[in-house]
Amino acid sequence: MSADFDYFIVFAEMRTGSNFLEANLNAIEGVTCHGEAFNPHFIGYPNKTEILGVTREMREDSPVQLIETIKKFSDGMGGFRYFHDHDPRVLDIALDDPRCAKIILTRNPLESYVSWKIAQETGQWKLTNVKRRRDAKATFSAAEFETHLEELQAFQVTLLNRLQAQGQTAFYVAYEDLQNLDVMNGVASFLGVDGRLDGLDDSLKPQNPVALEEKVANADALEKGMARIDRFNLTRTPNFEPRRGPVVPSYIAAPHAPLLYMPIRSGPEEAVRNWLAAVDDSALDALQTGFNQKSLRQWKRDHFGHRTFTVVRHPALRLHDAFCSKILTTGPGSYNKIRNTLRRFHKLPIPGQEPNENWDLAAHREAFIAFAQFVKMNISGQTSIRVDAHWCSQTQAISNMAEFAHPDMILREDQLAEMLPILAISAGCDASPAPDLETPAPAFFTLEDIYDDEVESAVKDAYQRDYLMFGFDSWS
């Protein structure tokens, strides 16, 4: 065992070469990497049920137990790969432990994004036989890439800040370094093991060994999208405090009126978009979104006297919206992986497929209460599933916004009819368009159909902070 470390963690992301790095780590005598040990949807690898005798259920109850098992019972020094959306409880454990060796694998974010899009198209995530290689081209989306980039950068800053605060260092490996035998043996030296490689693992093959522009179907969109990005972050004021991203690409602005909407997910987004277009006398598709911080600063410079606002919704209504649109349905935009994990592992009483005519009011109510109870644990950091923007607390969502800029106004959904005209007047706009605040009914039952004291209590338990900070009362 190493004199300096008891185990290791590889911080990586999808399509960064982490499978290849793991294959070479496992080829080093005295090193064992156990895959994605804390992926919330499986343990280690998709076809495994346990690691060294620790099952998913045991891991869920105690991530520390799995870490201790990896430390004590691995063949040599044990470790695992960790992505930004893996069990958040593990991040604190590993970063706070100087006996945990940190390896940070990075790749050009554009390369990893394009590789991810191609893998989605082909369904091929590893290649061991070039004769079985599947061809496809990625379709580049500037807004999607900027969200991807923002998430990666925020996580890398978190790692940097936490290691700085602890006085620790990490071994950085770039994607291009993976083909360098000396670097791979440098990892072994960093870990403090005696084993070395004579050659690199050749079982995994590069899947898309061509120039980047040849991998993309819409190269013109790629070029325009990249031109919008402040690649060197020249407009950023350095801030080394731990933080979460403000999700700037989701903000919605009027092209003419100086009004900017900062939506909180699972809120009345469609109604507010309709009002914003009406005030601006614009078509819905003319509203501007997909900002990055540089382009949003420019919009603010171009719209003197601008007003920025967000809207908070009663937690019961918001959580029910998230439940129906993200968990209960299985169509586009729903969270099928999380849904399956909630159903199979957390035992939520939801059907394997989208509910049919047999899905009655009692079943809907029972499932929603169970989801609210899960969200309470999730927000408290007691589960391995990410705290998603659609059900994080609204207090936290606004705190995230404040990492870039505070909204001028925080409006309440039940007061929008009175407050939106006032907001328009404050921005120098005509308040005459009446806000159409009709919210589309969910595909199943409404909150009104199932609401009672037990439902309210379950939601309030999950969102005590929102009830306190915003003064929410029972929903009616």
C-alpha positions as CSV (number, residue, x, y, z in Angstrom):
1,M,0.0,0.0,0.0
2,S,1.2,3.5,-0.7
3,A,2.7,5.6,2.1
4,D,0.7,8.6,1.0
5,F,-2.7,7.3,-0.1
6,D,-5.2,4.6,0.9
7,Y,-7.4,4.8,-2.3
8,F,-7.9,7.0,-5.3
9,I,-10.7,8.8,-7.2
10,V,-10.7,9.7,-10.9
11,F,-12.6,12.8,-11.6
12,A,-13.8,12.6,-15.2
13,E,-16.9,13.1,-17.4
14,M,-18.6,11.1,-20.2
15,R,-16.5,10.9,-23.4
16,T,-13.2,12.1,-21.8
17,G,-11.4,8.8,-22.2
18,S,-12.1,7.5,-18.7
19,N,-12.7,3.9,-19.9
20,F,-9.3,3.9,-21.5
21,L,-7.7,5.4,-18.4
22,E,-9.3,2.8,-16.2
23,A,-8.2,0.0,-18.5
24,N,-4.6,1.2,-18.1
25,L,-4.9,1.7,-14.4
26,N,-6.1,-1.9,-14.0
27,A,-3.1,-3.1,-16.1
28,I,-0.8,-1.6,-13.5
29,E,0.2,-4.2,-10.9
30,G,-1.1,-3.1,-7.5
31,V,-4.0,-1.0,-8.8
32,T,-7.7,-1.8,-9.1
33,C,-10.3,0.7,-10.5
34,H,-13.9,-0.3,-9.8
35,G,-15.6,1.7,-12.5
36,E,-18.4,4.2,-11.7
37,A,-18.8,3.0,-8.1
38,F,-21.2,5.8,-7.2
39,N,-23.3,6.2,-10.4
40,P,-26.8,6.5,-9.0
41,H,-28.3,4.3,-11.7
42,F,-25.9,1.3,-11.3
43,I,-22.9,0.2,-9.2
44,G,-19.6,0.0,-11.0
45,Y,-20.8,-1.1,-14.4
46,P,-24.3,-1.4,-15.9
47,N,-24.4,-5.2,-15.6
48,K,-23.1,-5.5,-12.0
49,T,-25.0,-5.8,-8.8
50,E,-22.3,-5.3,-6.3
51,I,-18.6,-4.3,-5.7
52,L,-16.6,-6.5,-3.3
53,G,-19.8,-7.7,-1.7
54,V,-21.4,-4.2,-1.3
55,T,-24.7,-4.0,-3.1
56,R,-26.5,-0.9,-4.4
57,E,-28.8,-1.0,-1.4
58,M,-25.9,-1.0,1.0
59,R,-24.1,1.7,-0.9
60,E,-27.2,3.9,-0.9
61,D,-27.5,3.6,2.9
62,S,-23.8,4.2,3.5
63,P,-21.4,5.4,0.7
64,V,-18.7,5.3,3.4
65,Q,-19.1,1.6,3.7
66,L,-18.3,1.1,0.0
67,I,-15.3,3.4,0.2
68,E,-14.0,1.5,3.3
69,T,-14.5,-1.8,1.5
70,I,-12.6,-0.5,-1.6
71,K,-9.8,0.7,0.7
72,K,-9.5,-2.6,2.6
73,F,-10.4,-5.4,0.1
74,S,-9.2,-4.2,-3.3
75,D,-6.4,-6.1,-5.0
76,G,-3.7,-3.5,-4.3
77,M,-4.8,0.2,-4.2
78,G,-8.4,0.5,-5.0
79,G,-10.3,3.4,-6.5
80,F,-13.2,4.5,-8.8
81,R,-14.3,6.9,-11.4
82,Y,-16.5,9.9,-10.4
83,F,-18.6,12.2,-12.7
84,H,-20.2,15.5,-11.6
85,D,-23.6,13.9,-11.4
86,H,-22.7,10.9,-9.3
87,D,-23.6,10.6,-5.6
88,P,-22.9,14.1,-4.2
89,R,-22.2,12.7,-0.7
90,V,-19.0,11.1,-2.0
91,L,-17.6,14.4,-3.2
92,D,-17.2,15.8,0.3
93,I,-15.8,12.5,1.6
94,A,-13.1,12.3,-1.0
95,L,-12.2,15.9,-1.2
96,D,-11.8,16.2,2.6
97,D,-9.6,13.1,2.8
98,P,-5.9,13.8,2.2
99,R,-5.4,10.0,2.1
100,C,-7.5,9.9,-1.1
101,A,-5.4,10.4,-4.3
102,K,-7.1,12.7,-6.8
103,I,-6.7,12.1,-10.5
104,I,-8.4,14.7,-12.7
105,L,-9.0,13.7,-16.3
106,T,-9.9,16.6,-18.7
107,R,-10.7,16.9,-22.4
108,N,-11.5,19.8,-24.7
109,P,-15.2,20.3,-23.9
110,L,-16.1,20.7,-27.5
111,E,-14.5,17.4,-28.4
112,S,-16.3,15.6,-25.5
113,Y,-19.6,17.2,-26.4
114,V,-19.4,16.1,-30.1
115,S,-18.3,12.6,-29.1
116,W,-21.2,12.4,-26.7
117,K,-23.7,13.5,-29.4
118,I,-22.2,10.9,-31.8
119,A,-22.5,8.2,-29.1
120,Q,-26.1,9.1,-28.6
121,E,-26.8,8.7,-32.3
122,T,-25.0,5.4,-32.7
123,G,-25.6,3.9,-29.3
124,Q,-21.9,2.9,-29.2
125,W,-20.1,4.0,-26.1
126,K,-17.1,1.7,-26.3
127,L,-15.2,0.3,-29.3
128,T,-13.1,-2.9,-29.1
129,N,-13.4,-4.1,-32.7
130,V,-13.1,-1.5,-35.5
131,K,-15.1,-3.7,-37.8
132,R,-18.1,-3.0,-35.6
133,R,-17.7,0.8,-35.6
134,R,-20.9,2.7,-36.3
135,D,-20.8,6.0,-38.2
136,A,-22.8,9.1,-37.4
137,K,-22.4,12.8,-37.3
138,A,-23.3,15.1,-34.4
139,T,-25.8,18.0,-34.7
140,F,-24.4,20.9,-32.9
141,S,-26.6,23.0,-30.6
142,A,-25.0,26.2,-29.3
143,A,-27.4,26.5,-26.3
144,E,-26.9,22.8,-25.3
145,F,-23.1,23.1,-25.7
146,E,-23.0,26.2,-23.5
147,T,-25.0,24.5,-20.8
148,H,-22.6,21.5,-21.1
149,L,-19.6,23.8,-20.9
150,E,-21.0,25.8,-17.9
151,E,-21.6,22.5,-15.9
152,L,-18.1,21.2,-16.6
153,Q,-16.4,24.6,-15.7
154,A,-18.4,24.9,-12.5
155,F,-17.4,21.4,-11.4
156,Q,-13.7,22.0,-12.2
157,V,-13.8,25.3,-10.2
158,T,-15.3,23.4,-7.3
159,L,-12.5,20.8,-7.4
160,L,-9.9,23.5,-7.7
161,N,-11.2,25.6,-4.8
162,R,-11.8,22.7,-2.5
163,L,-8.3,21.3,-3.1
164,Q,-6.8,24.7,-2.6
165,A,-8.7,25.1,0.7
166,Q,-7.4,21.7,1.9
167,G,-3.8,22.3,0.8
168,Q,-4.0,19.3,-1.5
169,T,-2.9,18.6,-5.0
170,A,-4.1,16.4,-7.8
171,F,-2.6,14.6,-10.8
172,Y,-4.0,16.1,-13.9
173,V,-4.3,14.0,-17.1
174,A,-5.4,15.5,-20.4
175,Y,-7.2,13.3,-23.0
176,E,-4.2,13.6,-25.2
177,D,-1.9,12.3,-22.4
178,L,-3.7,8.9,-22.4
179,Q,-1.6,7.7,-25.3
180,N,1.7,8.6,-23.5
181,L,3.2,5.7,-21.7
182,D,5.4,7.9,-19.5
183,V,2.3,9.8,-18.2
184,M,0.5,6.6,-17.4
185,N,3.5,5.4,-15.5
186,G,3.6,8.8,-13.8
187,V,0.2,8.1,-12.5
188,A,1.5,4.9,-10.9
189,S,4.3,6.9,-9.4
190,F,1.9,9.5,-8.0
191,L,-0.2,6.7,-6.4
192,G,2.9,5.3,-4.8
193,V,2.6,1.8,-6.2
194,D,5.6,-0.2,-7.6
195,G,3.9,-1.5,-10.7
196,R,4.7,0.0,-14.1
197,L,3.4,-0.5,-17.7
198,D,5.5,-1.9,-20.5
199,G,2.9,-0.8,-23.0
200,L,-0.6,0.8,-23.2
201,D,-3.8,-1.2,-23.3
202,D,-5.0,-1.7,-26.8
203,S,-8.4,-3.3,-26.3
204,L,-10.2,0.1,-26.7
205,K,-10.1,1.9,-30.0
206,P,-10.6,5.5,-30.8
207,Q,-14.2,5.8,-32.1
208,N,-14.0,9.0,-34.2
209,P,-10.4,9.6,-35.3
210,V,-11.2,12.4,-37.8
211,A,-11.0,16.2,-37.6
212,L,-13.7,17.9,-35.5
213,E,-15.4,19.6,-38.4
214,E,-15.9,16.2,-40.1
215,K,-17.8,14.9,-37.1
216,V,-20.5,17.6,-37.2
217,A,-23.4,17.7,-39.6
218,N,-24.0,21.5,-39.2
219,A,-20.4,22.9,-39.3
220,D,-21.8,26.5,-39.9
221,A,-23.8,26.4,-36.7
222,L,-20.7,25.1,-34.9
223,E,-18.6,28.0,-36.1
224,K,-21.3,30.6,-35.2
225,G,-21.9,29.1,-31.8
226,M,-18.2,29.0,-30.9
227,A,-17.8,32.7,-32.0
228,R,-20.3,33.7,-29.2
229,I,-18.2,32.0,-26.5
230,D,-15.7,34.0,-24.4
231,R,-13.2,31.2,-24.7
232,F,-10.6,32.7,-22.3
233,N,-13.2,34.1,-19.9
234,L,-11.8,37.6,-20.3
235,T,-15.0,39.2,-19.0
236,R,-15.0,37.1,-15.8
237,T,-14.1,38.7,-12.5
238,P,-12.1,36.0,-10.6
239,N,-14.1,34.5,-7.7
240,F,-12.7,31.4,-5.9
241,E,-15.6,30.8,-3.5
242,P,-17.4,27.5,-4.0
243,R,-20.5,28.1,-6.2
244,R,-23.0,26.6,-8.5
245,G,-23.7,27.9,-12.0
246,P,-26.4,30.5,-12.6
247,V,-27.8,28.7,-15.7
248,V,-27.5,31.8,-17.9
249,P,-28.4,30.0,-21.1
250,S,-32.0,29.5,-19.8
251,Y,-32.7,33.2,-19.4
252,I,-35.2,34.7,-21.7
253,A,-35.1,38.3,-23.0
254,A,-37.4,40.5,-25.1
255,P,-35.5,41.7,-28.3
256,H,-36.8,45.3,-27.9
257,A,-38.3,45.9,-24.4
258,P,-35.7,46.0,-21.6
259,L,-37.1,43.0,-19.9
260,L,-35.3,39.8,-18.9
261,Y,-36.9,36.7,-17.4
262,M,-34.8,34.4,-15.2
263,P,-36.9,31.2,-15.0
264,I,-37.0,28.8,-12.2
265,R,-37.7,25.3,-13.6
266,S,-41.2,23.8,-13.2
267,G,-42.6,27.3,-12.8
268,P,-45.1,29.2,-15.0
269,E,-42.5,29.5,-17.8
270,E,-44.8,29.2,-20.8
271,A,-47.3,31.8,-19.4
272,V,-44.5,34.3,-18.7
273,R,-43.0,33.8,-22.2
274,N,-46.3,34.5,-23.8
275,W,-46.6,37.7,-21.7
276,L,-43.1,38.8,-22.6
277,A,-43.7,38.4,-26.3
278,A,-47.0,40.3,-26.0
279,V,-45.4,43.3,-24.2
280,D,-42.7,43.4,-26.8
281,D,-45.1,43.0,-29.6
282,S,-42.9,40.1,-30.9
283,A,-43.4,36.5,-31.9
284,L,-42.6,33.9,-29.4
285,D,-39.7,32.6,-31.5
286,A,-38.2,36.1,-31.6
287,L,-37.5,36.1,-27.8
288,Q,-33.8,35.8,-27.1
289,T,-32.4,32.9,-25.1
290,G,-29.3,30.7,-25.1
291,F,-27.2,33.5,-23.6
292,N,-23.7,33.1,-22.2
293,Q,-22.4,35.5,-19.6
294,K,-20.6,37.6,-22.3
295,S,-23.7,37.9,-24.6
296,L,-26.0,38.6,-21.6
297,R,-23.8,41.5,-20.5
298,Q,-24.0,42.8,-24.1
299,W,-27.8,42.6,-24.0
300,K,-27.8,44.6,-20.8
301,R,-25.6,47.2,-22.3
302,D,-27.9,47.5,-25.3
303,H,-31.1,47.7,-23.2
304,F,-30.6,50.7,-20.9
305,G,-33.0,50.7,-17.9
306,H,-33.5,47.0,-18.1
307,R,-35.5,45.0,-15.5
308,T,-34.7,41.4,-14.7
309,F,-37.2,39.3,-12.8
310,T,-38.0,35.7,-11.8
311,V,-41.2,34.1,-10.6
312,V,-41.7,31.8,-7.6
313,R,-44.5,29.2,-7.5
314,H,-46.1,27.5,-4.6
315,P,-43.9,24.5,-3.8
316,A,-46.9,22.0,-4.0
317,L,-47.8,23.2,-7.5
318,R,-44.2,23.3,-8.7
319,L,-43.4,19.9,-7.4
320,H,-46.5,18.4,-8.9
321,D,-45.6,19.9,-12.3
322,A,-42.1,18.4,-12.0
323,F,-43.6,15.0,-11.0
324,C,-46.0,14.9,-14.0
325,S,-43.6,16.3,-16.6
326,K,-40.3,14.7,-15.6
327,I,-41.1,11.5,-13.7
328,L,-44.5,10.2,-14.5
329,T,-44.3,10.6,-18.3
330,T,-41.8,8.8,-20.5
331,G,-41.8,11.0,-23.6
332,P,-39.3,13.6,-24.8
333,G,-37.9,15.7,-21.9
334,S,-38.7,13.3,-19.2
335,Y,-36.1,11.7,-16.9
336,N,-36.3,8.1,-17.8
337,K,-33.2,7.0,-16.0
338,I,-34.1,8.7,-12.8
339,R,-37.7,7.4,-13.2
340,N,-36.4,3.8,-13.4
341,T,-34.1,4.3,-10.4
342,L,-36.9,5.8,-8.4
343,R,-39.2,2.9,-9.3
344,R,-36.8,0.0,-8.9
345,F,-34.5,1.2,-6.2
346,H,-36.5,3.8,-4.2
347,K,-39.7,1.8,-4.7
348,L,-41.9,4.7,-5.9
349,P,-45.3,3.3,-6.8
350,I,-45.2,4.3,-10.5
351,P,-45.8,1.9,-13.4
352,G,-43.0,0.7,-15.7
353,Q,-44.6,2.5,-18.6
354,E,-46.5,5.8,-18.9
355,P,-49.8,5.5,-16.9
356,N,-52.8,4.3,-18.9
357,E,-56.5,4.3,-18.2
358,N,-55.9,2.1,-15.1
359,W,-54.0,4.9,-13.4
360,D,-56.6,6.3,-11.0
361,L,-56.7,9.2,-8.5
362,A,-55.6,7.2,-5.5
363,A,-52.6,5.8,-7.3
364,H,-51.6,9.3,-8.5
365,R,-51.9,10.8,-5.0
366,E,-49.9,7.9,-3.4
367,A,-47.1,8.2,-6.0
368,F,-46.9,12.0,-5.6
369,I,-46.6,11.8,-1.8
370,A,-43.9,9.2,-2.3
371,F,-42.1,11.5,-4.7
372,A,-42.3,14.4,-2.3
373,Q,-40.8,12.2,0.4
374,F,-37.9,11.2,-1.9
375,V,-37.3,14.9,-2.8
376,K,-37.0,15.7,0.9
377,M,-34.1,13.2,1.2
378,N,-32.7,14.3,-2.1
379,I,-32.5,17.9,-1.2
380,S,-31.0,16.9,2.2
381,G,-28.1,15.1,0.4
382,Q,-29.2,11.6,1.5
383,T,-29.5,10.0,-2.0
384,S,-27.2,9.4,-4.9
385,I,-29.4,11.1,-7.5
386,R,-28.6,14.7,-8.4
387,V,-30.7,17.5,-7.0
388,D,-32.3,18.6,-10.3
389,A,-33.2,22.2,-11.2
390,H,-36.9,21.1,-11.6
391,W,-37.2,20.3,-7.9
392,C,-34.3,22.0,-6.1
393,S,-35.5,24.6,-3.7
394,Q,-36.5,27.9,-5.2
395,T,-34.3,29.6,-2.6
396,Q,-31.3,27.7,-3.9
397,A,-32.3,28.5,-7.5
398,I,-32.2,32.2,-6.8
399,S,-28.9,31.9,-5.0
400,N,-27.5,30.3,-8.1
401,M,-28.7,33.2,-10.2
402,A,-27.0,35.6,-7.9
403,E,-23.6,34.1,-8.8
404,F,-24.0,36.2,-12.0
405,A,-26.6,38.8,-11.1
406,H,-29.6,39.2,-8.7
407,P,-33.0,39.5,-10.3
408,D,-34.5,43.0,-9.8
409,M,-37.8,41.6,-8.8
410,I,-39.0,38.2,-7.4
411,L,-42.7,37.9,-8.4
412,R,-45.2,35.4,-7.1
413,E,-47.2,33.4,-9.5
414,D,-50.5,34.1,-7.8
415,Q,-49.9,37.8,-8.1
416,L,-48.7,38.0,-11.7
417,A,-51.9,39.5,-13.0
418,E,-51.3,42.6,-10.8
419,M,-47.5,42.7,-10.8
420,L,-46.6,42.1,-14.5
421,P,-48.2,45.4,-15.7
422,I,-46.3,47.2,-12.9
423,L,-43.1,45.6,-14.1
424,A,-43.8,46.6,-17.7
425,I,-44.4,50.2,-16.7
426,S,-41.2,50.3,-14.6
427,A,-39.3,49.3,-17.8
428,G,-41.0,52.0,-19.8
429,C,-43.3,49.7,-21.7
430,D,-47.0,49.7,-22.5
431,A,-48.8,47.7,-19.8
432,S,-51.9,47.3,-21.9
433,P,-51.5,43.6,-23.0
434,A,-53.4,41.6,-20.4
435,P,-51.2,38.7,-19.2
436,D,-52.5,35.3,-20.3
437,L,-51.6,33.3,-17.3
438,E,-53.4,30.1,-18.1
439,T,-51.1,27.1,-17.3
440,P,-51.6,23.9,-19.4
441,A,-53.2,21.2,-17.4
442,P,-51.0,18.1,-16.7
443,A,-51.6,15.0,-18.8
444,F,-52.9,13.1,-15.7
445,F,-54.6,14.5,-12.6
446,T,-54.3,18.1,-11.4
447,L,-53.0,19.1,-8.0
448,E,-56.5,20.2,-7.1
449,D,-57.7,16.6,-7.7
450,I,-55.4,15.1,-5.1
451,Y,-54.7,17.9,-2.7
452,D,-55.3,17.5,1.0
453,D,-53.5,18.0,4.3
454,E,-51.3,14.9,3.8
455,V,-50.1,16.1,0.4
456,E,-49.4,19.6,1.8
457,S,-47.5,18.1,4.8
458,A,-45.3,16.0,2.5
459,V,-44.4,19.0,0.3
460,K,-43.8,21.3,3.3
461,D,-41.4,18.7,4.8
462,A,-39.4,18.8,1.5
463,Y,-39.4,22.6,1.2
464,Q,-39.3,24.0,4.7
465,R,-36.7,26.5,3.5
466,D,-38.9,27.9,0.7
467,Y,-41.9,28.1,3.0
468,L,-39.9,30.0,5.5
469,M,-38.0,32.3,3.1
470,F,-41.0,33.2,0.9
471,G,-43.8,33.0,3.5
472,F,-45.8,30.3,1.6
473,D,-49.0,29.2,3.2
474,S,-51.0,26.1,2.4
475,W,-51.9,25.8,-1.2
476,S,-55.5,26.3,-2.2
